[in-house]
Amino acid sequence: MNSSDCGNPLEDSENYAKKSTVLQTAVSLILAGFSILANIVSLSFFLQTPKKCLANRLFILLNVLDLLICTLFAVETAFLLWYEDEGTVESVLRSAILDSLLYFVIAEYIIFVICVMSVTRTISLVTPLYVIGDRAVAISLTTHFTYVMVKETSLLLTHITY
């Protein structure tokens, strides 16, 4: 048996790694596409409900944030796949830094919105006649969003300078 018949092991592993990356990216993009569609359907449902109570508004906010994060993931994944062989490392890194900032801000804000939803749901279950003020919830959401933006931006700037 000739050694040239077996192929180059280094070349084979590189081809396998490339095919594996493309397959993982394709599966990720398909899942992101389904997530985007599911969020659009869910958002349209909550927007069509005639009763715009606090819980519905929070679900709408959660759907919008989830839609943003799924779209951001799909765009980032497609961008990295598209420009992988182009040699535009600087633009890929710049996009990854900005997208990671947006990703972390949105992800942390989603967690806070879920906490607000659980607190408001618990209050409404424990004291059914108590009405939670929309203004108080809006102020807490705005304050937390500002905090997350400042924190993540300062972390990003600290990371870039060092």
QUIGIHU-V735127 format. One line per field, one symbol per residue. burial: # if it has 24 or more other ideal C-beta (glycine too) atoms within 12 Angstrom, else .. A space follows every 10 residues. Layout:
burial=???
//
This chain:
burial=.......... .......... ....#...#. .#..##..#. ..#..#.... ...##.#### ########## #######.## .......... ....#...## ########## .##..##..# .......... .#....#..# #...#..#.. .#...#.... ..
//
